Amino acid sequence: MKVFLEEIFIMFVKKIELDYRIPRRVTTIRKITQYYFPVCPKCNCTMEREYQSYCDRCGQALRWKEFSFVKASIDTKVYK
């Protein structure tokens, strides 16, 4: 039983480790001041450029196929 649980745990950890390699669809853009930035679906951070293959902060693979159907959100924070 213990060996079985260890195998399940190892499989779960490997799935989490490899999860960022499966491309996720970019579904949100965020407006900051007058500019729009795409948002990473995993870490929820804005990205500097559109159509990059990976998020530059968390390494999540990105899919831009349906990018024309994104929803926009307005960032209400004040940046100095």
C-alpha positions in Angstrom: 0.0 0.0 0.0 2.8 2.4 0.9 4.6 1.8 -2.5 1.3 2.5 -4.3 0.8 5.8 -2.5 4.4 6.8 -3.2 3.8 6.1 -6.9 0.6 8.2 -7.0 2.5 11.0 -5.2 5.3 10.9 -7.8 2.8 10.9 -10.7 1.1 13.9 -9.1 4.3 15.8 -8.7 5.4 15.1 -12.3 2.0 16.3 -13.5 2.4 19.6 -11.6 6.0 20.0 -12.9 5.0 19.4 -16.5 1.7 21.4 -16.3 3.4 24.6 -17.6 4.4 22.9 -20.8 0.8 22.4 -21.9 -0.2 25.5 -23.8 -3.0 27.6 -22.2 -5.2 30.0 -24.1 -4.7 33.7 -23.4 -8.2 34.9 -22.6 -7.7 38.3 -20.9 -6.1 41.6 -21.6 -5.6 44.3 -19.1 -5.7 48.1 -19.7 -3.0 50.0 -17.8 -3.1 53.7 -18.4 -3.8 53.9 -22.2 -2.1 50.6 -23.2 -3.5 47.0 -23.4 -1.4 44.1 -22.2 -2.2 40.3 -22.5 -2.4 38.5 -19.2 -0.9 35.1 -18.5 -3.5 32.5 -17.6 -1.4 30.8 -15.0 0.3 33.6 -13.0 -2.1 36.4 -13.9 0.7 38.8 -14.7 0.7 41.1 -17.7 3.1 40.3 -20.5 5.1 42.9 -22.4 4.5 41.5 -25.9 1.7 39.7 -27.7 2.2 36.3 -29.4 5.2 35.2 -27.4 5.4 31.4 -27.0 6.0 31.4 -23.2 5.2 33.7 -20.3 8.4 35.5 -19.4 7.6 35.3 -15.7 6.4 31.7 -15.0 7.3 29.9 -18.2 3.7 28.8 -19.0 3.4 27.8 -22.7 0.8 30.1 -24.4 -1.8 29.5 -27.1 -2.9 32.6 -29.1 -5.3 30.8 -31.5 -8.5 32.5 -30.1 -6.8 35.8 -29.1 -9.4 37.9 -31.0 -12.1 36.7 -28.5 -10.5 38.0 -25.3 -12.1 40.0 -22.6 -10.7 43.2 -21.4 -10.3 44.3 -17.8 -9.3 47.7 -16.5 -6.6 48.0 -13.9 -7.7 50.5 -11.3 -4.3 50.7 -9.5 -2.5 54.1 -9.7 1.1 53.7 -11.1 3.6 56.5 -10.5 
